[in-house]
Amino acid sequence: MISLLEAAMHEMEQVWNFCHARLDEAASALLSYRDGHVSPCVNYEGQDPADYDEYDSCARHLKAARATPYRDAEFGLAEVAFKRLLLEGHEPSLQAAVDGDEVTPMMICREDGDSCELARRIAVLFHAHPDYQEGWRP
């Protein structure tokens, strides 16, 4: 059985890891949007690339564009880098937590303890992701 202290220990690490995973996805989408995709263009998924109509849109390029809210990829990548920089200053580290007479090692934010508001605010930006947990909401 996991104690409340152990649950809190894992939660901060989960929030932090969740944020980094979503930022990785955002950066990948931006790079796909900026650089194009590696597979041949198609007008719709399942189409033979040899039948691609170059006067119509490429479905794969449009998919990459929909995956990012940015139309300026360099700005989007700079914003992702900035969020990473902020997040790095709040990386959870192993610290001693005191609960009554018991001292337990716990992964908590170096700046904000076990309820890092910055990491939670970055996480809430991705609240529609299936791995987001409502309990993380600041």
Secondary structure as the mmCIF struct_conf table of DSSP 4:
data_model
#
loop_
_struct_conf.conf_type_id
_struct_conf.id
_struct_conf.beg_label_comp_id
_struct_conf.beg_label_asym_id
_struct_conf.beg_label_seq_id
_struct_conf.end_label_comp_id
_struct_conf.end_label_asym_id
_struct_conf.end_label_seq_id
HELX_RH_AL_P HELX_RH_AL_P1 LEU A 4 ASP A 35
BEND BEND1 VAL A 38 SER A 39
HELX_LH_PP_P HELX_LH_PP_P1 PRO A 40 CYS A 41
BEND BEND2 ASN A 43 TYR A 44
TURN_TY1_P TURN_TY1_P1 GLU A 45 GLY A 46
HELX_RH_3T_P HELX_RH_3T_P1 PRO A 49 ASP A 51
TURN_TY1_P TURN_TY1_P2 GLU A 54 TYR A 55
BEND BEND3 ASP A 56 ASP A 56
HELX_RH_AL_P HELX_RH_AL_P2 ALA A 59 ARG A 66
TURN_TY1_P TURN_TY1_P3 ALA A 67 ALA A 67
BEND BEND4 PRO A 69 PRO A 69
BEND BEND5 ARG A 71 ASP A 72
HELX_RH_AL_P HELX_RH_AL_P3 ALA A 73 GLU A 88
TURN_TY1_P TURN_TY1_P4 GLY A 89 HIS A 90
STRN STRN1 PRO A 92 ASP A 99
TURN_TY1_P TURN_TY1_P5 GLY A 100 ASP A 101
STRN STRN2 GLU A 102 CYS A 109
TURN_TY1_P TURN_TY1_P6 ARG A 110 ASP A 112
STRN STRN3 GLY A 113 GLY A 113
TURN_TY1_P TURN_TY1_P7 ASP A 114 ASP A 114
BEND BEND6 SER A 115 SER A 115
HELX_RH_AL_P HELX_RH_AL_P4 GLU A 117 VAL A 124
TURN_TY1_P TURN_TY1_P8 LEU A 125 ALA A 128
BEND BEND7 HIS A 129 HIS A 129
TURN_TY1_P TURN_TY1_P9 PRO A 130 ASP A 131
HELX_RH_3T_P HELX_RH_3T_P2 GLU A 134 TRP A 136
#
